[in-house]
Amino acid sequence: MKRRKVIKHIGLGLSAGIALPGWLASCKGDDPAPTPGYEGTVAIVGAGAAGLYTADILKAQGIKVILFEASDRLGGRVKTLKTTDKPSASLIFNSLSPLSSDFPNELGAGQIIGSDSSWGKVVEQLKLTTVNLGTATTNNYFLDGAFVESSAAEADSDFIAAKNFFDNIATYSGGNVSVQQAILSAGISPRMYAILNSWIGNKYGTTNERMSMLALSDGLKLVTRNNELQTLSDNPMQDALLSRFSNVAVDVMSNTVVSEIDYTGEKIVMYGENTASAETFSVEVDKVIVTAPVSILKSGSISFTPGLNAKKTAALSRMDMDPALRILLDFKANFWGADSGFLYGGTTAPDYFTSGAGRSDVNRTMAVTIAGPEAATLSALGKDAIPVLLAELDTIFDGKATLNIRKDLNDNIIAIIQDWSLEPFIKGGMSYAKPGGTNQDRIDLAEPVNSKLFFAGEATDVNGEFGTLNGALLSAERAAQEVIDSI
């Protein structure tokens, strides 16, 4: 099947009118119909955003799909706190009392990055109300051990230099060093290191010391969306995602862990276990799309026969995925600013976000995001990580965090921890390239094998959107097209 002969029809029917891939929307009305009658089955490992969207495209084309999801829920790293959620190793409730917020609390992907991005277009097509964080909120900072409002920070010469560095990452032309080494070479004041780590390293799931400046720069050169940052006003992100791809939910086998993929013969044989029934299984399919995170691929949890080629294993060696936490803190009063969006510059937690800003008058919940080695340290503390965060806030806000934190009748702090490193089938936050890595590694990881084995997921995005929901969706479009081209 040729690309221009097929793409006209991808997403139609099941997905009619809903955020079709750009390459589909651009096809001419007189393109010939697709070659009919593919009778094979395409298996998709993982029912996160990439897996769901890939299935959606292929199913709309009349291709039989089956998704194998290791966990008991759909959505992957898109996860919204639910009233029905139960405590687990990775989801820790410090109190049984609910949060005071009257808006959805996101435990994973929390914002729409680019109103015209892949995910932004889905949100628009679903007609969901959004909040533009750029106009509704102001970002403030921890600097020199004090709270500094945005207006004061923007008048600081060191801040201006750091902001200029950040704004020009895409024009970087230096060596393949860490982001932190590039910051040092640029002569940025040490006063700004924590803020720059908030803006860059933590946002990409790690720290500035651990990620490649060159790979980041090369990726950002490819980004075409705008930089408008939004949140959903009323709708949970997970509900929006699952609503968009509800048509493929019937094709998902939950609690089904794939442990081996043997693509030696004409048919591919997949082996695994259903963890709900403790029964092992094997199944024959014709093509497989793997959307498992980098952490799972690197761990060997899924074995491949033949093994992955040297190009892919080398690419994986230059990528990583660090621990990541999302911690929700509920306060009796907002003491940091009702219009505050992000608080950047913390050393314990680089990213404190005002969850209800622009969404609710009940605006006293913080969503705290930590990635990298500090996340590993806090993960080891379990519930004891909560007072560590309060201590950092107390230092900046003169003890107001401890004074205002909500507690239940048993004097337990009302807070919730989502520890992504303890999600057994995710094991971390998002992929990043280590120093020495390049964007070519993502291209190599994404490359199909023998027209049988395909790869999707944010780590395989080749458009500079790695680490995001946008990247997951874009990778799904690419992988689906590769499958169609191989038929």
C-alpha positions, 0 to 999 in steps of 0.5 A: 500500500502506498502512503498517498493511496491510504492516508486519505482513509486513515482515521475516518469512520471511527475517528471522523471529524476528530483531529486527524493527522496532518498528512491525512487531512492534506490528501486530495479527494481524488486519491485512489482507494486503499488496497483492501483486504489485509487479514493480518493482526497487529498487536500493540504493546501498551495502552498509553496515548501512543498505543491507543492512537496507533490502534485508532488509526489502524482500526479505522483503516479496517486492520485488526488490532489487539492491545496488550496492557500490563496494568489494570488501567488505560492511559499510561503516564496520563493519569488523573486522581480519582475518588475511586483510587486505592492506595498502592506502592506507587500511589500513596495517600497520607490521609484518607481525607480528600483534597479540598480542590474542586477541580481535577488533579493530574498525577501525570501529564498536566498541561497542554503544551502548544494550543496547536499541538497534536494534543491541543488539536484533540482538545479543541476538537473535543470542545473542552474549555481550557485556561491559558496559563500565560495570561491567567497566571504569573510564574514566580521564583525562589532566588537567594533563599527568598520568594521573588515575584516575576517582575523583580526577577525579570529586572535581575541581570543574572536572571536576564542572562539565564532567560536568554540562555533558555530561550536560545537553546535551539540555536546551540552550536557547541559540543555534546556536553550536559546542559549544566556544562553548557550553562557553565560555558555560557558564564551563567551565574550560579545563582540561576542554576536551580531556576535553570534546572526547573526550566530545563532538566526537571521539565524533561524528567531529569536534571541539567547535569544528566541530559545532553544539551546537543540532543535537546537543542537538535530536538527543539529545532524541529518543533513547529507548534506554538508555546502556549501552555494550557490546562483543562478547566474542568475535565480530567486529562485521562478522561479526555484521552480515553474519551477520544480513543474510546472506540479501541477500549474493547480491543485492550487486554488489561493485566496482560504482561508481554514478556517475549516477542519472537519474530523469527518466523513468518508469524510473530509469537508473543508470550506473557502472563495475565496477572489477574488470573496468573495464567501464561499465554502465547499468541501469534500475530503478524506485526507488533508495535511496541510502545513500552517506555525506555525504562522497560526496554532497557530493563530487559522486561521484554525479550526479543528473538532475535535480539534488538540490533546493535543500532537500537541497543546503542541508542538505548544506551545513550537514553535514560528515564529517571525516577519522577514524583508528583506530590499533591499538597493541600493547604487551608489558605493560599499563602504564595499568590492566588495568581501564581502559576509555577514556582521555580528554583527550589532545590528539593522540588524544582517545580511547584504548580498552583493547580487551581490557578485560573480554574477555581476560587478554591485555589490552595492546592500545590502539584509538586513535580520532582525528577532525577536523583532528588526524586529517587531520594524522596521516593525512598522516604515514602510519606516522610517526603512530605515534611521535606517539601514543607521544610523547603516551603517554610524556608521561603515563606517564613513557616507558612507551609507548615502553619497552613497545611491541611490535616485530618482529625488524626493529625495526618497531613492531607497529601498524595504521592504518585511515585512513577518509579514504583509503577511496575510497568513504567518505572520512571518519568520520561525519556531523555538523552544523556550527554553523548546522545543525539536526536539520531538515537530516537530515529534509530530506536523508532526504525521498523525491523523487518517490516514486522516490529515497530516502535512508538511512544514519546521516546521514539518521537522524531519531531522534538516532542520527546517527553510529552503527550504530543510526542506520544501522539506524533509517534503513533501517527508515524508508526501507524503509517509505517505499518500501513506502508509495510502491508 
